[in-house]
Amino acid sequence: MLLSPRTPFPLEILELITEELADLGVGPWKGLLKDIKNLCLASRDFLHPCRKILFHHVSLKRSRVIMRFSKVSTPDFTLRFSKLILGSPHLASYVKSLRYLISVQDLEEPEIAKSLSLLRNVEDFAFLLRDDALQTMSAEEFTAHELGKAVMGIVSTGKLKILSMKPMSFPLGAVLDPRTFLMMRIGGRGLMGAQESSR
């Protein structure tokens, strides 16, 4: 039983309180994030349990214009997350599930590759293409690029259990061994229990 350094409460109790609060939330934008963030502000003792929940699942995608004739666009979650992780690298250890909608723009941003290379605990990785231009890259071209090396670093940590790739023609599949995963989704079609099928 681990005790919190500042309070007599065991860390397990703080985690149970935080998890209970998270379970009561209606969804990511209706209570859950707000309540968990407020719990972080209530006491520093809750920082670790709250970060485990807040950073457990991360979705990365670039900004896109919502309305053609205005400057209204979605937030750039990929760049925001990259800056956050590079500024606070200890947060990378909390990320267990990553959904990454890769864009051609990402190849030109070195901080994205640097931040992805810090993610060593990912167990569920969805790797999706936003641009058709990426499909023209060979496996060698992609894996030679710093971003490709970072993505392959996530895949090769030994902790990854579930890998989803879409579209199926992306060259990353040429350098993967499907026997190393518990489950693979390729092209959004079907599921494959890779470790079980190799027995």
C-alpha positions as CSV (number, residue, x, y, z in Angstrom):
1,M,0.0,0.0,0.0
2,L,1.5,3.3,-1.1
3,L,0.9,6.4,1.0
4,S,0.7,9.8,-0.5
5,P,3.6,11.9,0.7
6,R,1.4,14.8,1.9
7,T,-1.6,13.0,3.4
8,P,-2.2,9.9,5.4
9,F,-4.4,8.5,2.6
10,P,-3.1,5.6,0.6
11,L,-2.7,6.3,-3.1
12,E,-5.1,3.4,-3.8
13,I,-7.9,5.2,-1.9
14,L,-7.2,8.5,-3.9
15,E,-7.3,6.5,-7.1
16,L,-10.6,4.9,-6.2
17,I,-12.2,8.3,-5.4
18,T,-10.9,9.6,-8.7
19,E,-12.1,6.6,-10.7
20,E,-15.5,6.8,-9.0
21,L,-15.8,10.5,-10.0
22,A,-14.8,9.6,-13.6
23,D,-17.4,6.8,-13.8
24,L,-20.1,9.3,-12.7
25,G,-19.2,11.7,-15.6
26,V,-21.6,11.6,-18.6
27,G,-18.8,11.9,-21.1
28,P,-15.7,13.7,-22.0
29,W,-17.4,17.1,-22.5
30,K,-20.3,16.7,-20.1
31,G,-18.9,16.6,-16.6
32,L,-16.0,14.2,-16.7
33,L,-13.1,16.5,-17.7
34,K,-14.5,19.4,-15.7
35,D,-14.9,17.3,-12.5
36,I,-11.5,15.7,-12.8
37,K,-9.8,19.0,-13.5
38,N,-11.6,20.5,-10.4
39,L,-10.4,17.6,-8.4
40,C,-6.8,18.3,-9.4
41,L,-7.3,21.9,-8.2
42,A,-8.8,20.7,-4.9
43,S,-5.6,19.0,-3.7
44,R,-2.2,18.1,-5.1
45,D,-2.7,14.6,-3.8
46,F,-5.1,14.0,-6.6
47,L,-2.7,15.0,-9.4
48,H,-1.4,11.5,-10.1
49,P,-4.8,9.7,-10.1
50,C,-6.4,12.5,-12.2
51,R,-3.6,12.5,-14.7
52,K,-4.0,8.7,-15.1
53,I,-7.6,9.4,-16.3
54,L,-7.0,12.6,-18.2
55,F,-4.2,11.3,-20.3
56,H,-5.2,7.7,-20.6
57,H,-6.7,8.1,-24.1
58,V,-5.4,10.8,-26.4
59,S,-6.7,11.7,-29.9
60,L,-4.4,13.7,-32.1
61,K,-5.6,15.5,-35.2
62,R,-4.6,18.7,-37.0
63,S,-6.8,21.7,-37.2
64,R,-9.3,22.0,-40.1
65,V,-11.6,24.7,-41.3
66,I,-15.2,24.2,-40.3
67,M,-16.8,26.9,-42.5
68,R,-15.3,27.7,-45.8
69,F,-15.9,31.5,-45.8
70,S,-14.9,32.1,-42.3
71,K,-11.9,31.6,-40.1
72,V,-13.7,29.1,-37.8
73,S,-11.6,26.0,-37.4
74,T,-11.2,23.1,-35.0
75,P,-8.3,23.1,-32.5
76,D,-5.0,21.6,-33.5
77,F,-4.8,18.8,-31.0
78,T,-1.6,17.4,-32.4
79,L,0.5,20.5,-31.9
80,R,-1.1,21.3,-28.6
81,F,-0.3,17.8,-27.2
82,S,3.2,17.9,-28.7
83,K,4.0,21.2,-26.9
84,L,2.5,19.9,-23.7
85,I,4.5,16.7,-23.7
86,L,7.7,18.4,-24.6
87,G,7.2,20.9,-21.8
88,S,6.1,18.1,-19.3
89,P,7.6,14.8,-20.5
90,H,6.5,12.9,-17.4
91,L,2.9,13.2,-18.7
92,A,3.8,10.8,-21.6
93,S,3.9,7.8,-19.3
94,Y,0.1,8.2,-18.6
95,V,-0.9,7.7,-22.3
96,K,-2.2,4.1,-22.8
97,S,-4.5,4.6,-25.8
98,L,-3.5,6.8,-28.8
99,R,-5.6,7.6,-31.8
100,Y,-3.4,9.5,-34.3
101,L,-4.9,11.0,-37.5
102,I,-1.6,11.7,-39.3
103,S,-1.4,14.6,-41.8
104,V,1.3,15.5,-44.4
105,Q,1.8,18.7,-42.3
106,D,3.1,16.5,-39.4
107,L,6.2,15.6,-41.5
108,E,7.2,19.2,-41.3
109,E,6.9,19.6,-37.6
110,P,9.9,18.1,-35.7
111,E,8.2,18.6,-32.3
112,I,5.5,16.1,-33.2
113,A,8.1,13.4,-33.8
114,K,9.9,14.3,-30.6
115,S,6.7,14.2,-28.5
116,L,5.6,10.8,-30.1
117,S,9.0,9.3,-29.3
118,L,8.3,9.9,-25.6
119,L,5.2,7.7,-25.6
120,R,6.5,4.4,-24.4
121,N,3.5,3.0,-22.6
122,V,0.9,2.9,-25.4
123,E,-1.1,-0.3,-25.4
124,D,-3.8,0.6,-28.0
125,F,-2.7,2.5,-31.1
126,A,-5.0,3.6,-33.9
127,F,-3.0,5.0,-36.8
128,L,-5.1,6.7,-39.5
129,L,-4.3,8.7,-42.6
130,R,-5.8,12.1,-43.2
131,D,-4.1,12.7,-46.5
132,D,-3.9,10.6,-49.6
133,A,-0.4,12.0,-50.2
134,L,1.0,9.9,-47.5
135,Q,-0.1,6.7,-49.3
136,T,2.4,7.4,-52.0
137,M,5.3,7.1,-49.6
138,S,7.2,3.8,-49.5
139,A,7.7,2.0,-46.2
140,E,11.4,2.9,-46.4
141,E,10.7,6.6,-46.9
142,F,8.3,6.8,-44.0
143,T,10.4,4.8,-41.5
144,A,13.5,6.9,-42.5
145,H,11.7,10.1,-41.5
146,E,11.8,11.2,-37.8
147,L,8.0,11.0,-37.6
148,G,8.1,7.4,-39.0
149,K,10.8,6.5,-36.5
150,A,8.6,7.8,-33.7
151,V,5.6,5.9,-34.9
152,M,7.7,2.7,-35.2
153,G,9.0,3.4,-31.7
154,I,5.4,3.2,-30.4
155,V,4.7,0.0,-32.3
156,S,8.0,-1.7,-31.2
157,T,7.9,-1.0,-27.4
158,G,6.6,-4.4,-26.7
159,K,3.7,-2.9,-24.7
160,L,1.4,-2.5,-27.7
161,K,-1.5,-5.0,-27.6
162,I,-3.9,-3.5,-30.2
163,L,-3.0,-1.9,-33.4
164,S,-5.5,-0.3,-35.9
165,M,-4.4,1.0,-39.2
166,K,-6.5,2.6,-41.9
167,P,-6.3,2.6,-44.9
168,M,-4.9,-0.9,-45.4
169,S,-2.6,0.1,-48.3
170,F,-0.4,2.3,-46.0
171,P,3.2,1.0,-46.1
172,L,3.6,0.7,-42.4
173,G,2.1,-2.8,-42.7
174,A,5.1,-3.9,-44.7
175,V,7.4,-3.5,-41.7
176,L,5.2,-5.0,-39.0
177,D,5.0,-8.5,-37.6
178,P,1.4,-9.2,-36.9
179,R,2.3,-12.1,-34.5
180,T,3.4,-9.5,-31.9
181,F,-0.1,-8.1,-31.3
182,L,-3.1,-9.3,-29.4
183,M,-5.4,-7.7,-32.0
184,M,-5.0,-5.9,-35.3
185,R,-7.5,-4.0,-37.3
186,I,-6.4,-3.2,-40.8
187,G,-8.4,-1.0,-43.1
188,G,-11.3,-1.0,-40.6
189,R,-12.2,-4.6,-41.8
190,G,-12.4,-7.3,-39.3
191,L,-10.4,-8.2,-36.2
192,M,-7.5,-10.5,-36.0
193,G,-6.3,-12.1,-32.8
194,A,-2.7,-12.1,-34.0
195,Q,-1.1,-13.7,-31.0
196,E,-3.7,-16.4,-30.8
197,S,-3.7,-17.2,-34.5
198,S,0.1,-17.8,-34.4
199,R,-0.2,-20.5,-31.7
